[in-house]
Amino acid sequence: MHSVFRQLREMERIPEQMGYLIMTMDGAVISSGGDLENNEKIADIISKTISTSKSLYVPDEQFQNMSILYQHYHYSVCVSNKKIHVSKIRHDPNTLENDEVKVITEGS
């Protein structure tokens, strides 16, 4: 139980975080907060996305993390200690430092 509290404290310190989810590997929500509080729909979508990504299996490589980008925020997803950690993080699309990251808008 102590590790869950430590993970919560760490997730709450992420700059510009709008919300978070901590889920089991099968998608059950362990903890949530902010914009993602009790958001079973997003939890289900993230869980299915991770499951789908496993079908892209490449030998000797494991899923490390994933970002799902929107115009003004993104979901940062990682798997650690057999749990799925999701943070919804606000960003300004005009100040992204990585030139390779392109934010897709609905009108594109």
Sequence and secondary structure as in RCSB ss.txt:
>XXXX:A:sequence
MHSVFRQLREMERIPEQMGYLIMTMDGAVISSGGDLENNEKIADIISKTISTSKSLYVPDEQFQNMSILYQHYHY
SVCVSNKKIHVSKIRHDPNTLENDEVKVITEGS
>XXXX:A:secstr
 HHHHHHHHHHHTSTTEEEEEEEETTS EEEEEETTTT HHHHHHHHHHHHHHHTT  TT    EEEEE SSEEE
EEEEETTEEEEEEEE  GGG S TT     TT 
